[in-house]
Every structure is written in structure tokens, then in C-alpha cells.
Amino acid sequence: MAATGQRLCIVVPCYNEAEVVELFYQRLKPVLTGLSDLEHRIVFVDDGSQDDTLARLERIARQDPCVRVLALSRNFGHQVALTAGLDAADADAVLMMDADLQHPPECIPTMVQRWRQGYDVVSAVRQRTADSSLFKRLSSAAFYWLVNHLSDTPIVPGAADFCLLSWQAVQALRQCPERHRFLRGMVSWIGFARATVPFTAPPRPAGRTKYAPARMLALALDAIFSFSIKPIRWATHLGLGAVGLSLVYLAYILYCLLRGVQLVAGWTSIIFVVTFLGGVQLAFIGVLGEYIGRIFEEVKRRPLYLLKATSSAGPADPTPQATAHGR
């Protein structure tokens, strides 16, 4: 089939994926070649890997003119690496996926088909993971429950960063300037016509996941603080509730004094109330501090990431040292 002139760009962040990145490319390339009516390009983003991931990516890029490699100056994080790839993409549709092969390349034709049906956002939704443990399933369910109950931007449970975006959707994401990035939430926030494609995540063929429970918790907090002010509202509601209880207790004391009822000092209850309210106050000072800290980071306007070098077998790319990219 002759090419239609439409272009598809695949954005793949990589961090210490030397064991699997070449296997990933070998799985991905035939799928893209099978889409003979689409021009394609693959943008690998090395997120400051400590192993030889970058060297392997550069070797792939030298052999395939459709491959471009971006090397960040250090590890900026998965979400920022995806953003760097989105900034470098120039195509009618951009698809984000991970290099660990838990995002099956075989889903791409179905996602492209849905895009051609008029959808601007096509999200691959994980139905299950072939080798997932009970802890992994429970922590994943807890993550989506927490995000959807505390955030103002709902996310489909199981939706990952494995999604295809139209050029219009990519342009919308590029207008979002925040430093603490939660792309799943941002993709949901921009709206547009959207569809889902179910998939089963196979086990990793090599290496280990980069999303340990601590990083999942950090991602959940980013989702909550970036898309909701509910924690601050909770502080207000709890404070008003405490004031209400205090007024009720004051009314009770006045009633007892007027009736001549002897009040017995309750040191245990007093200590409990003081400790409880003190803990609540400290907790919500921490919540306010988190929001203020994020404001501080935003107003500094530092670059979102620094690009160390690019590699491609095509026309030479400029490779200035530590090129800054921000919003």
C-alpha cells in the first residue's frame, strides 16, 4: 500500500534498560514496517542511564535512519523524559510507550486504527499483568482509587502512559508548563475525543521495574497535588469541624455551671485532644508546605530538562552541550 503522507512518531523513554532495549526495537520495528501506509520515526530518550543503554541506542540509530536518540544530561524522571520526547516529535500522531516490553508493540495497529476513526487520544488500558503479584495488583488498585478520589481529573483504572495522541492533543500538552508532571492526568485534563484499547501486560523479559512502591506513591502525590486542592479544603473542613465541637463543648460547660454541676478535670481526654489537634495542624502545615514548595519550584522557571546530545543516522542534529528546554 502506498504511503498516505501521514507520519507516526513513537516516543520511548529509557532508563537503565540495556538488557531489553535491543529486543524492544526488534519487536517494534516489524510492527511499524507493517503499517506501510504510514511514515514512522522512533525517538528514544535516554534519561541519564548508568548502564550502556545509551551506547546501544546510538548503535541502533546508526543502523536505522528512522531512529533518533535524545540523551538527557542526567536522570530527570520518567515523566520528564516522555515530555522531552513529545517536544522532539513532529508527526501527525505521537505514541508514547515504555521500552520494557510490558507495553506490547502489537497493540499499535489497533491504536492507529482508532486514531484514524477520529479519536485524538487513544489510551491502552491494562486489563491485567501476566506475572503480577497480589501486592502489585492491590497497590495498583490503591493508586487509581487514591488518584480518582482525591484528584479533580479522573483517570481510567489501568490506563498507563501507553497512549497515542493526535498532533492537536500533543500541541495542547505542550501548552502545560508545570514542572511536576503527571502525564496520565494531563492527557485526561486536555479532553478531546478519546478511546481505549485493552491489553494484557506480559512479564518483563529482562531487567526490573523502575516503579517501586515509593515511586508509585510519589507519582500519586504528584497527581493529587497537581490536579486538586482537596487536601487544603479538607484542612478547612476539619478546622471548622473542630471549631464547631469546641463551641458545643463550651455550651456544655456553661450549662453545667448554670446548673451547678461539678465538672471533673479529665487530664487524659485533654492530652488526647491537644495531641490530636496538634498532629492534625502539623499534618496540614505539611500539606500547605507541599503546595508552597511546588509554587516555589514553578516560579524559579528552571529548564524542565537539559539535553546533552542527540544521535541520528539521518541529517546531522545539533548537539550543543546541555541544551535547556523549559516551558
LUMBAFI-860681 format. One record per residue (C-alpha): residue in three letters; y, z, x; residue number from 1. Coordinates in Angstrom, 1 decimal. Layout:
@residu Ala	v Y	w Z	u X	num NUM
...
END
This chain:
@residu Met	v 0.0	w 0.0	u 0.0	num 1
@residu Ala	v 3.4	w -0.9	u 1.4	num 2
@residu Ala	v 5.8	w 1.9	u 2.2	num 3
@residu Thr	v 8.4	w 2.6	u -0.5	num 4
@residu Gly	v 11.0	w 3.8	u 1.9	num 5
@residu Gln	v 10.6	w 7.4	u 0.8	num 6
@residu Arg	v 10.3	w 10.0	u 3.5	num 7
@residu Leu	v 8.4	w 13.2	u 3.7	num 8
@residu Cys	v 9.1	w 15.9	u 6.3	num 9
@residu Ile	v 6.6	w 18.7	u 7.0	num 10
@residu Val	v 8.2	w 21.9	u 8.4	num 11
@residu Val	v 5.7	w 24.2	u 10.3	num 12
@residu Pro	v 6.8	w 27.5	u 11.9	num 13
@residu Cys	v 4.6	w 28.6	u 14.7	num 14
@residu Tyr	v 4.4	w 32.0	u 16.5	num 15
@residu Asn	v 1.5	w 32.6	u 18.9	num 16
@residu Glu	v -0.7	w 30.0	u 17.2	num 17
@residu Ala	v -2.1	w 28.4	u 20.4	num 18
@residu Glu	v -5.7	w 28.9	u 19.2	num 19
@residu Val	v -5.2	w 26.9	u 16.0	num 20
@residu Val	v -2.2	w 24.6	u 16.2	num 21
@residu Glu	v -4.0	w 21.6	u 17.5	num 22
@residu Leu	v -6.7	w 22.0	u 14.9	num 23
@residu Phe	v -4.0	w 22.2	u 12.3	num 24
@residu Tyr	v -2.4	w 19.0	u 13.5	num 25
@residu Gln	v -5.8	w 17.2	u 13.4	num 26
@residu Arg	v -6.3	w 18.3	u 9.8	num 27
@residu Leu	v -2.7	w 17.5	u 8.7	num 28
@residu Lys	v -2.3	w 14.0	u 10.3	num 29
@residu Pro	v -5.0	w 12.2	u 8.4	num 30
@residu Val	v -3.7	w 13.6	u 5.1	num 31
@residu Leu	v -0.2	w 12.3	u 5.9	num 32
@residu Thr	v -1.6	w 8.9	u 7.1	num 33
@residu Gly	v -3.4	w 8.7	u 3.7	num 34
@residu Leu	v 0.0	w 8.8	u 2.0	num 35
@residu Ser	v 0.6	w 5.2	u 3.2	num 36
@residu Asp	v 3.5	w 4.6	u 0.8	num 37
@residu Leu	v 5.4	w 7.5	u 2.4	num 38
@residu Glu	v 7.0	w 7.7	u 5.8	num 39
@residu His	v 6.4	w 11.1	u 7.3	num 40
@residu Arg	v 7.6	w 13.4	u 10.1	num 41
@residu Ile	v 6.4	w 16.7	u 11.2	num 42
@residu Val	v 8.8	w 19.3	u 12.5	num 43
@residu Phe	v 7.1	w 22.2	u 14.4	num 44
@residu Val	v 9.3	w 25.2	u 15.0	num 45
@residu Asp	v 8.2	w 27.4	u 17.9	num 46
@residu Asp	v 9.5	w 30.9	u 17.1	num 47
@residu Gly	v 9.6	w 32.3	u 20.6	num 48
@residu Ser	v 5.8	w 32.3	u 21.1	num 49
@residu Gln	v 4.4	w 34.3	u 24.0	num 50
@residu Asp	v 1.3	w 32.2	u 24.5	num 51
@residu Asp	v 1.1	w 28.5	u 25.2	num 52
@residu Thr	v 1.8	w 27.4	u 21.7	num 53
@residu Leu	v 5.0	w 25.5	u 22.8	num 54
@residu Ala	v 3.2	w 23.7	u 25.5	num 55
@residu Arg	v 0.5	w 22.5	u 23.1	num 56
@residu Leu	v 3.2	w 21.4	u 20.6	num 57
@residu Glu	v 5.0	w 19.5	u 23.2	num 58
@residu Arg	v 1.8	w 17.7	u 24.2	num 59
@residu Ile	v 1.3	w 16.7	u 20.5	num 60
@residu Ala	v 4.9	w 15.5	u 20.3	num 61
@residu Arg	v 4.5	w 13.3	u 23.4	num 62
@residu Gln	v 1.5	w 11.6	u 21.8	num 63
@residu Asp	v 2.9	w 11.2	u 18.2	num 64
@residu Pro	v 6.4	w 9.8	u 17.6	num 65
@residu Cys	v 6.3	w 11.3	u 14.1	num 66
@residu Val	v 6.3	w 14.8	u 15.6	num 67
@residu Arg	v 9.4	w 16.8	u 16.6	num 68
@residu Val	v 9.3	w 20.3	u 18.2	num 69
@residu Leu	v 12.1	w 22.8	u 18.0	num 70
@residu Ala	v 11.9	w 25.7	u 20.4	num 71
@residu Leu	v 13.9	w 28.8	u 19.4	num 72
@residu Ser	v 15.4	w 30.9	u 22.2	num 73
@residu Arg	v 13.4	w 34.0	u 21.0	num 74
@residu Asn	v 11.4	w 35.3	u 18.1	num 75
@residu Phe	v 13.8	w 35.2	u 15.1	num 76
@residu Gly	v 11.1	w 35.7	u 12.5	num 77
@residu His	v 9.1	w 33.6	u 10.1	num 78
@residu Gln	v 11.8	w 33.1	u 7.5	num 79
@residu Val	v 14.5	w 32.1	u 10.1	num 80
@residu Ala	v 12.0	w 29.7	u 11.7	num 81
@residu Leu	v 11.5	w 28.0	u 8.4	num 82
@residu Thr	v 15.2	w 27.8	u 7.9	num 83
@residu Ala	v 15.6	w 26.1	u 11.3	num 84
@residu Gly	v 13.0	w 23.5	u 10.2	num 85
@residu Leu	v 14.8	w 22.9	u 6.9	num 86
@residu Asp	v 18.1	w 22.4	u 8.8	num 87
@residu Ala	v 16.4	w 19.8	u 11.0	num 88
@residu Ala	v 14.7	w 18.0	u 8.2	num 89
@residu Asp	v 16.1	w 14.7	u 7.0	num 90
@residu Ala	v 13.9	w 13.3	u 4.2	num 91
@residu Asp	v 13.6	w 12.7	u 0.5	num 92
@residu Ala	v 11.2	w 15.6	u 0.3	num 93
@residu Val	v 10.5	w 18.6	u 2.6	num 94
@residu Leu	v 7.3	w 20.6	u 2.6	num 95
@residu Met	v 7.0	w 24.0	u 4.2	num 96
@residu Met	v 3.6	w 25.3	u 5.3	num 97
@residu Asp	v 2.1	w 27.6	u 7.9	num 98
@residu Ala	v 0.0	w 26.5	u 10.9	num 99
@residu Asp	v -2.8	w 28.9	u 10.4	num 100
@residu Leu	v -4.7	w 26.5	u 8.0	num 101
@residu Gln	v -4.6	w 29.1	u 5.2	num 102
@residu His	v -2.2	w 26.6	u 3.6	num 103
@residu Pro	v -4.7	w 23.7	u 3.1	num 104
@residu Pro	v -3.2	w 20.3	u 4.1	num 105
@residu Glu	v -5.4	w 18.7	u 1.4	num 106
@residu Cys	v -3.0	w 20.1	u -1.2	num 107
@residu Ile	v -0.2	w 17.9	u 0.0	num 108
@residu Pro	v -1.1	w 14.7	u -2.0	num 109
@residu Thr	v -1.1	w 16.7	u -5.3	num 110
@residu Met	v 2.2	w 18.3	u -4.4	num 111
@residu Val	v 3.7	w 14.9	u -3.6	num 112
@residu Gln	v 2.4	w 13.6	u -6.9	num 113
@residu Arg	v 4.1	w 16.4	u -8.8	num 114
@residu Trp	v 7.4	w 15.7	u -6.9	num 115
@residu Arg	v 7.2	w 12.1	u -7.9	num 116
@residu Gln	v 6.8	w 13.2	u -11.5	num 117
@residu Gly	v 10.3	w 14.6	u -11.3	num 118
@residu Tyr	v 9.9	w 18.2	u -10.1	num 119
@residu Asp	v 12.3	w 19.4	u -7.4	num 120
@residu Val	v 10.3	w 22.4	u -6.4	num 121
@residu Val	v 6.5	w 22.3	u -6.2	num 122
@residu Ser	v 5.1	w 25.7	u -5.2	num 123
@residu Ala	v 1.5	w 26.1	u -4.1	num 124
@residu Val	v 0.2	w 29.3	u -5.7	num 125
@residu Arg	v -2.7	w 31.1	u -4.1	num 126
@residu Gln	v -5.5	w 32.0	u -6.6	num 127
@residu Arg	v -7.5	w 33.9	u -4.1	num 128
@residu Thr	v -8.2	w 34.1	u -0.4	num 129
@residu Ala	v -11.8	w 33.4	u 0.7	num 130
@residu Asp	v -12.1	w 36.3	u 3.1	num 131
@residu Ser	v -9.5	w 38.7	u 1.7	num 132
@residu Ser	v -10.4	w 42.4	u 1.8	num 133
@residu Leu	v -9.8	w 44.8	u -1.1	num 134
@residu Phe	v -6.9	w 46.2	u 0.8	num 135
@residu Lys	v -5.4	w 42.7	u 1.3	num 136
@residu Arg	v -5.7	w 41.9	u -2.4	num 137
@residu Leu	v -4.2	w 45.3	u -3.5	num 138
@residu Ser	v -1.4	w 45.1	u -1.0	num 139
@residu Ser	v -0.6	w 41.5	u -2.1	num 140
@residu Ala	v -0.6	w 42.5	u -5.8	num 141
@residu Ala	v 1.6	w 45.5	u -5.0	num 142
@residu Phe	v 4.0	w 43.3	u -3.1	num 143
@residu Tyr	v 4.6	w 40.9	u -6.0	num 144
@residu Trp	v 4.7	w 43.8	u -8.5	num 145
@residu Leu	v 7.3	w 45.6	u -6.4	num 146
@residu Val	v 9.4	w 42.5	u -5.9	num 147
@residu Asn	v 9.3	w 41.4	u -9.6	num 148
@residu His	v 10.1	w 44.9	u -10.9	num 149
@residu Leu	v 12.9	w 45.7	u -8.5	num 150
@residu Ser	v 14.4	w 42.2	u -7.9	num 151
@residu Asp	v 16.6	w 40.2	u -10.3	num 152
@residu Thr	v 14.8	w 37.0	u -9.2	num 153
@residu Pro	v 11.2	w 36.8	u -10.4	num 154
@residu Ile	v 8.6	w 35.2	u -8.3	num 155
@residu Val	v 5.2	w 33.8	u -9.4	num 156
@residu Pro	v 2.5	w 36.1	u -8.1	num 157
@residu Gly	v 0.6	w 34.3	u -5.4	num 158
@residu Ala	v 3.5	w 31.9	u -4.6	num 159
@residu Ala	v 4.0	w 31.7	u -0.8	num 160
@residu Asp	v 6.3	w 29.7	u 1.4	num 161
@residu Phe	v 3.9	w 26.8	u 0.9	num 162
@residu Cys	v 6.1	w 24.6	u -1.2	num 163
@residu Leu	v 7.6	w 21.1	u -1.5	num 164
@residu Leu	v 11.3	w 20.7	u -2.1	num 165
@residu Ser	v 13.3	w 17.7	u -3.1	num 166
@residu Trp	v 16.3	w 16.8	u -1.0	num 167
@residu Gln	v 18.6	w 18.2	u -3.7	num 168
@residu Ala	v 16.8	w 21.5	u -3.5	num 169
@residu Val	v 17.0	w 21.5	u 0.3	num 170
@residu Gln	v 20.7	w 20.9	u 0.1	num 171
@residu Ala	v 21.0	w 23.9	u -2.3	num 172
@residu Leu	v 19.1	w 26.2	u 0.1	num 173
@residu Arg	v 21.4	w 25.1	u 2.9	num 174
@residu Gln	v 24.4	w 26.5	u 1.0	num 175
@residu Cys	v 22.9	w 30.0	u 1.0	num 176
@residu Pro	v 24.5	w 31.8	u 4.0	num 177
@residu Glu	v 22.7	w 35.1	u 4.1	num 178
@residu Arg	v 21.1	w 36.4	u 7.3	num 179
@residu His	v 18.4	w 38.5	u 5.7	num 180
@residu Arg	v 16.4	w 35.6	u 4.3	num 181
@residu Phe	v 13.6	w 35.8	u 1.7	num 182
@residu Leu	v 12.9	w 32.1	u 1.1	num 183
@residu Arg	v 10.5	w 32.6	u -1.8	num 184
@residu Gly	v 13.2	w 34.4	u -3.7	num 185
@residu Met	v 15.9	w 31.9	u -2.6	num 186
@residu Val	v 13.7	w 29.0	u -3.8	num 187
@residu Ser	v 13.3	w 30.8	u -7.1	num 188
@residu Trp	v 17.0	w 31.5	u -7.3	num 189
@residu Ile	v 18.3	w 27.9	u -6.9	num 190
@residu Gly	v 16.5	w 26.9	u -10.1	num 191
@residu Phe	v 15.8	w 23.1	u -10.6	num 192
@residu Ala	v 12.7	w 21.7	u -12.3	num 193
@residu Arg	v 9.6	w 23.3	u -10.8	num 194
@residu Ala	v 5.9	w 23.0	u -11.0	num 195
@residu Thr	v 2.9	w 24.9	u -9.4	num 196
@residu Val	v -0.2	w 23.7	u -7.7	num 197
@residu Pro	v -3.1	w 26.3	u -7.4	num 198
@residu Phe	v -5.1	w 26.6	u -4.2	num 199
@residu Thr	v -7.6	w 28.8	u -2.6	num 200
@residu Ala	v -6.7	w 30.1	u 0.9	num 201
@residu Pro	v -9.5	w 29.6	u 3.3	num 202
@residu Pro	v -10.1	w 32.1	u 6.1	num 203
@residu Arg	v -8.2	w 31.6	u 9.4	num 204
@residu Pro	v -10.3	w 29.6	u 11.8	num 205
@residu Ala	v -8.8	w 31.5	u 14.8	num 206
@residu Gly	v -6.2	w 34.0	u 15.6	num 207
@residu Arg	v -4.9	w 36.7	u 13.4	num 208
@residu Thr	v -2.3	w 37.1	u 10.7	num 209
@residu Lys	v 1.3	w 37.8	u 11.7	num 210
@residu Tyr	v 2.0	w 39.6	u 8.4	num 211
@residu Ala	v 0.7	w 43.1	u 8.9	num 212
@residu Pro	v 1.3	w 45.7	u 6.2	num 213
@residu Ala	v 4.5	w 46.8	u 7.9	num 214
@residu Arg	v 5.9	w 43.3	u 7.9	num 215
@residu Met	v 4.9	w 42.8	u 4.3	num 216
@residu Leu	v 6.8	w 46.0	u 3.4	num 217
@residu Ala	v 9.9	w 44.7	u 5.4	num 218
@residu Leu	v 9.7	w 41.4	u 3.5	num 219
@residu Ala	v 9.5	w 43.2	u 0.2	num 220
@residu Leu	v 12.6	w 45.3	u 1.1	num 221
@residu Asp	v 14.4	w 42.1	u 2.1	num 222
@residu Ala	v 13.5	w 40.7	u -1.3	num 223
@residu Ile	v 14.8	w 43.8	u -3.1	num 224
@residu Phe	v 18.0	w 44.3	u -1.2	num 225
@residu Ser	v 18.8	w 40.6	u -1.0	num 226
@residu Phe	v 18.3	w 39.9	u -4.7	num 227
@residu Ser	v 19.1	w 43.1	u -6.6	num 228
@residu Ile	v 21.4	w 46.1	u -6.8	num 229
@residu Lys	v 18.9	w 48.0	u -8.9	num 230
@residu Pro	v 18.5	w 50.8	u -6.3	num 231
@residu Ile	v 22.2	w 51.6	u -6.5	num 232
@residu Arg	v 22.1	w 51.6	u -10.3	num 233
@residu Trp	v 19.1	w 53.9	u -10.1	num 234
@residu Ala	v 21.2	w 56.3	u -8.0	num 235
@residu Thr	v 23.9	w 56.2	u -10.6	num 236
@residu His	v 21.5	w 56.8	u -13.5	num 237
@residu Leu	v 19.8	w 59.6	u -11.6	num 238
@residu Gly	v 23.1	w 61.2	u -10.8	num 239
@residu Leu	v 24.2	w 61.0	u -14.4	num 240
@residu Gly	v 20.9	w 62.5	u -15.5	num 241
@residu Ala	v 21.4	w 65.4	u -13.0	num 242
@residu Val	v 24.9	w 66.0	u -14.4	num 243
@residu Gly	v 23.5	w 66.0	u -17.9	num 244
@residu Leu	v 20.8	w 68.5	u -17.1	num 245
@residu Ser	v 23.4	w 70.7	u -15.3	num 246
@residu Leu	v 25.6	w 70.7	u -18.5	num 247
@residu Val	v 22.6	w 71.6	u -20.6	num 248
@residu Tyr	v 21.8	w 74.5	u -18.3	num 249
@residu Leu	v 25.4	w 75.6	u -18.3	num 250
@residu Ala	v 25.4	w 75.6	u -22.1	num 251
@residu Tyr	v 22.2	w 77.7	u -22.0	num 252
@residu Ile	v 23.8	w 80.2	u -19.6	num 253
@residu Leu	v 26.9	w 80.5	u -21.8	num 254
@residu Tyr	v 24.7	w 81.0	u -24.8	num 255
@residu Cys	v 22.8	w 83.8	u -23.1	num 256
@residu Leu	v 26.0	w 85.5	u -22.0	num 257
@residu Leu	v 27.4	w 85.4	u -25.5	num 258
@residu Arg	v 24.1	w 86.8	u -27.0	num 259
@residu Gly	v 23.9	w 89.5	u -24.3	num 260
@residu Val	v 20.7	w 88.2	u -22.9	num 261
@residu Gln	v 19.9	w 89.4	u -19.4	num 262
@residu Leu	v 19.4	w 86.5	u -17.0	num 263
@residu Val	v 16.8	w 87.0	u -14.3	num 264
@residu Ala	v 17.5	w 85.3	u -10.9	num 265
@residu Gly	v 15.0	w 82.6	u -10.2	num 266
@residu Trp	v 15.1	w 82.0	u -6.5	num 267
@residu Thr	v 12.1	w 79.7	u -6.4	num 268
@residu Ser	v 13.5	w 77.4	u -9.0	num 269
@residu Ile	v 16.9	w 77.4	u -7.3	num 270
@residu Ile	v 15.4	w 76.5	u -4.0	num 271
@residu Phe	v 13.3	w 73.8	u -5.7	num 272
@residu Val	v 16.3	w 72.3	u -7.4	num 273
@residu Val	v 18.5	w 72.4	u -4.3	num 274
@residu Thr	v 15.8	w 70.9	u -2.1	num 275
@residu Phe	v 15.0	w 68.2	u -4.7	num 276
@residu Leu	v 18.6	w 67.1	u -5.3	num 277
@residu Gly	v 19.3	w 67.3	u -1.5	num 278
@residu Gly	v 16.4	w 65.0	u -0.9	num 279
@residu Val	v 17.5	w 62.6	u -3.6	num 280
@residu Gln	v 21.0	w 62.5	u -2.2	num 281
@residu Leu	v 19.8	w 61.7	u 1.3	num 282
@residu Ala	v 17.5	w 59.0	u 0.0	num 283
@residu Phe	v 20.2	w 57.3	u -1.9	num 284
@residu Ile	v 22.6	w 57.7	u 1.1	num 285
@residu Gly	v 19.9	w 55.7	u 2.9	num 286
@residu Val	v 19.9	w 53.1	u 0.2	num 287
@residu Leu	v 23.7	w 52.8	u 0.4	num 288
@residu Gly	v 23.4	w 52.6	u 4.2	num 289
@residu Glu	v 21.0	w 49.7	u 3.9	num 290
@residu Tyr	v 23.4	w 47.7	u 1.8	num 291
@residu Ile	v 26.3	w 48.6	u 4.1	num 292
@residu Gly	v 24.3	w 47.7	u 7.1	num 293
@residu Arg	v 23.5	w 44.3	u 5.6	num 294
@residu Ile	v 27.2	w 43.7	u 4.9	num 295
@residu Phe	v 28.0	w 44.6	u 8.5	num 296
@residu Glu	v 25.5	w 42.1	u 9.7	num 297
@residu Glu	v 26.8	w 39.4	u 7.4	num 298
@residu Val	v 30.5	w 39.8	u 8.4	num 299
@residu Lys	v 29.7	w 39.6	u 12.1	num 300
@residu Arg	v 28.8	w 35.9	u 11.5	num 301
@residu Arg	v 26.4	w 35.6	u 14.4	num 302
@residu Pro	v 24.3	w 32.5	u 14.5	num 303
@residu Leu	v 21.2	w 32.6	u 12.4	num 304
@residu Tyr	v 19.1	w 31.3	u 15.3	num 305
@residu Leu	v 19.5	w 29.8	u 18.7	num 306
@residu Leu	v 17.9	w 26.5	u 19.5	num 307
@residu Lys	v 16.6	w 26.4	u 23.2	num 308
@residu Ala	v 15.2	w 22.8	u 23.3	num 309
@residu Thr	v 13.7	w 20.0	u 21.2	num 310
@residu Ser	v 10.9	w 17.7	u 22.1	num 311
@residu Ser	v 10.0	w 14.3	u 20.6	num 312
@residu Ala	v 8.4	w 11.1	u 21.6	num 313
@residu Gly	v 11.0	w 9.2	u 19.6	num 314
@residu Pro	v 14.6	w 8.7	u 20.6	num 315
@residu Ala	v 15.8	w 11.4	u 23.0	num 316
@residu Asp	v 17.1	w 14.6	u 21.3	num 317
@residu Pro	v 20.0	w 16.5	u 22.7	num 318
@residu Thr	v 18.6	w 19.7	u 24.3	num 319
@residu Pro	v 21.6	w 21.9	u 25.1	num 320
@residu Gln	v 20.6	w 25.4	u 26.1	num 321
@residu Ala	v 20.8	w 28.0	u 23.3	num 322
@residu Thr	v 22.5	w 25.8	u 20.7	num 323
@residu Ala	v 23.8	w 28.1	u 18.0	num 324
@residu His	v 23.0	w 27.5	u 14.3	num 325
@residu Gly	v 24.5	w 29.6	u 11.6	num 326
@residu Arg	v 26.0	w 29.3	u 8.1	num 327
END
